Amino acid sequence: MSRVEGTHRALIGTGFPFKTEHLLEEHSAQLVRVLAAPDDVRRGAGAAIDICYLAEGRFEAFWELFLNPWDFAAGWVIIEEAGGVLGRVEEGALRLSSGTVIGANSLAMKEALHKLIG
């Protein structure tokens, strides 16, 4: 798990909504806001590995606007065991259903990312 606490030095992972094109405009606006902050953004190989990278400490935070349960379920267990948090972008509790996913190395980092993506 990463020890970086503020978004000023954070490496943030994301994925692009290539199967849900109707979310592309919303994701693009969020991405512009994150890129305007003094953070860095990476697009990894896929959500499952990105969430594991978060648990490992390669990322400080992660978000994606649409994931199926099989994209995040195993990573959910791994990130929580590592001390991180996952939830919904719309600030609800994560459920084993399709939808948004936001996660971070701490609740404070998750809230900071949430403020950035609005």
C-alpha positions as CSV (number, residue, x, y, z in Angstrom):
1,M,0.0,0.0,0.0
2,S,1.3,3.4,-0.9
3,R,2.0,5.9,1.9
4,V,1.3,9.0,-0.3
5,E,-1.5,10.9,1.4
6,G,-2.3,13.9,-0.8
7,T,-3.2,14.0,-4.4
8,H,-0.3,16.4,-5.1
9,R,2.1,13.4,-5.5
10,A,-0.5,10.8,-6.4
11,L,-0.4,8.4,-9.3
12,I,-4.0,7.7,-10.2
13,G,-5.2,4.8,-12.3
14,T,-8.2,4.8,-14.6
15,G,-9.8,2.9,-17.4
16,F,-11.6,4.3,-20.4
17,P,-15.2,3.4,-21.1
18,F,-14.6,1.7,-24.5
19,K,-17.7,-0.6,-24.1
20,T,-19.9,2.1,-22.7
21,E,-19.4,4.9,-25.2
22,H,-22.2,7.0,-23.6
23,L,-19.9,7.5,-20.6
24,L,-17.0,8.8,-22.7
25,E,-17.9,12.5,-22.4
26,E,-18.3,12.3,-18.6
27,H,-15.1,10.3,-18.2
28,S,-13.2,12.8,-20.4
29,A,-14.4,15.7,-18.3
30,Q,-13.3,13.9,-15.1
31,L,-9.9,13.0,-16.7
32,V,-9.3,16.7,-17.6
33,R,-9.9,17.7,-14.0
34,V,-7.5,15.1,-12.7
35,L,-4.9,16.0,-15.2
36,A,-5.2,19.7,-14.3
37,A,-4.3,18.8,-10.7
38,P,-0.7,18.1,-9.8
39,D,-1.2,14.4,-10.1
40,D,-0.3,11.9,-12.7
41,V,-2.7,9.4,-14.4
42,R,-2.0,6.0,-15.9
43,R,-4.2,3.7,-17.9
44,G,-3.1,0.2,-17.0
45,A,-3.8,-3.2,-18.4
46,G,-7.3,-3.7,-17.0
47,A,-9.4,-2.9,-13.9
48,A,-8.5,-6.2,-12.1
49,I,-4.8,-5.6,-12.4
50,D,-5.2,-1.8,-11.7
51,I,-6.9,-2.6,-8.4
52,C,-4.1,-5.0,-7.5
53,Y,-1.6,-2.3,-8.4
54,L,-3.5,0.0,-6.0
55,A,-3.1,-2.7,-3.3
56,E,0.6,-3.1,-4.1
57,G,1.2,0.6,-3.9
58,R,1.9,1.4,-7.6
59,F,-1.2,3.6,-7.6
60,E,-2.5,5.8,-4.8
61,A,-6.1,5.9,-6.3
62,F,-8.2,4.5,-9.1
63,W,-11.6,5.2,-10.7
64,E,-13.7,3.9,-13.5
65,L,-17.2,4.7,-14.6
66,F,-18.4,1.2,-15.5
67,L,-17.1,-2.2,-14.4
68,N,-18.8,-5.5,-14.2
69,P,-18.4,-7.5,-11.0
70,W,-15.9,-9.9,-12.5
71,D,-13.7,-6.8,-13.3
72,F,-13.3,-5.8,-9.6
73,A,-14.5,-8.6,-7.3
74,A,-11.1,-10.3,-6.6
75,G,-9.4,-7.0,-6.4
76,W,-11.9,-5.8,-3.9
77,V,-10.8,-8.5,-1.5
78,I,-7.2,-7.8,-2.2
79,I,-7.4,-4.0,-1.7
80,E,-9.3,-4.3,1.5
81,E,-6.8,-6.8,2.9
82,A,-4.0,-4.4,2.0
83,G,-5.7,-1.6,3.9
84,G,-7.3,0.3,1.0
85,V,-10.9,1.2,0.2
86,L,-13.2,0.7,-2.7
87,G,-16.7,2.3,-3.2
88,R,-18.9,3.8,-5.8
89,V,-18.1,7.1,-7.5
90,E,-21.6,8.4,-6.5
91,E,-20.4,7.8,-2.9
92,G,-22.4,4.7,-2.2
93,A,-21.2,1.4,-0.8
94,L,-19.7,-1.0,-3.3
95,R,-21.9,-3.9,-4.3
96,L,-21.3,-6.9,-6.3
97,S,-23.1,-5.4,-9.3
98,S,-22.1,-3.4,-12.4
99,G,-21.4,0.3,-12.0
100,T,-18.8,2.8,-11.0
101,V,-15.8,2.0,-8.9
102,I,-13.5,4.3,-7.0
103,G,-10.7,3.2,-4.7
104,A,-7.6,4.5,-2.9
105,N,-4.9,3.7,-0.4
106,S,-7.0,5.5,2.3
107,L,-10.4,7.0,2.9
108,A,-8.8,10.5,2.7
109,M,-7.2,9.8,-0.7
110,K,-10.5,8.3,-2.0
111,E,-12.3,11.5,-0.9
112,A,-9.6,13.7,-2.5
113,L,-10.0,11.8,-5.8
114,H,-13.8,12.1,-5.5
115,K,-13.5,15.9,-5.2
116,L,-11.3,16.0,-8.3
117,I,-13.6,14.0,-10.5
118,G,-16.6,15.8,-9.1
